[in-house]
C-alpha cells in the first residue's frame, strides 16, 4: 500500500506536547537541569513507637520557573531509584 494511503498515525498526549513545544518560541526554557539533594531522616511517631523515615526537601525559585507554582498539586511516580514529579492541572487532581 502506498504511504499516502495509510491511515494517519494515532496521536498520543506526549506527541501532541512534543508538537506544541516545537512551535513554541520558549522551548529553550524547557532544557533539563540537574539539582542534587541529600536524603536525610525525619522521625515519625505513632501511638506505639518512633521510627526514622527518609526525607527529601526540594525548594528553590527554580521550581516555579519549571512550572511548579506555589500551592500547586503534584503527582509523584515512584520506581526503584527514581521519582518523577508532575504538576497536576487544577481540573486533574485525581492521579
N, C-alpha and C positions, 0 to 999 in steps of 0.2 A: 504494500500500500504506500503511495507517495506520502512524504512527510506532511504536505499541506492538507491532506485529507484526514489526518489523525485527529482524534478529539483533543481539545485543549487539556493540558496537564492540570491536575487539581491544585487549587491554591490553599496553602496552609497559613495559619497566623504568622509563622516565622517568615515565610516567603513574602507575605504582604508587608511585614515590618521591614524586611530587607529592601524591598522595592521602594518603600516610603523613605528609608534612610538614604538610598541612592539619590533621590531627588531633593533631599533636604540640605540646604546650604550650611547647616550647623552640624553636619555629620562628624566633622573633625572633633567636636566636643565629646564624642562618644568613644574615644580611644580608651583602651583598657589601661588602668593604672594599678600598681601593686601597693598595698598597705600591709604592714606587718603588725601583728598583735601577739600578746602573750596570754596563754590560757592560765588563769590564776584560779584560786579557790574561794568559794563562799561557804559559809556554814548554814545549813538548813536544820531547823528544829521542828520536830513534831511532838506530839504528846508523850512519846516514849524515849526518844533519843535525839542526839545531834549528829549530823553527818556532813561530810565535806562533799561539795559538788563543783564541777568545773564551771568556770565563769569567764566570758569574753566580753570586754567593754569596747564598744565601737562608737566613737564620737569624732566630730570634726565638721567644719564647714563644707568639706568635700562631699559629705553625704547629700546635702541639699543640692549642690551643684550636679550631683549624679542622679538627681530625680527623686530623692528620698526626703519629702517635706516633713517638717516638724508636725507631729501628731498623725502622720500618715500610717496606714496599716501595711504590714509587711508579711509575706509568706516565706517560710523557710523550708527548703527541700534539703533533706539530710541523707547522705550516704557515707560510707566509710571514708573518713579523711577529707570530706568535702561538705560545705554548706553553701547553698545558693539562695541569696535573698532577692526577692522580687517584690516590687511595690504593687499593692493591690489598688485597683481603681476604686473610687468611692462607691460604685454600684456593685463591685465584685468583692465583697468582704468575706464570702464563704469559700475557702480554698477547696 
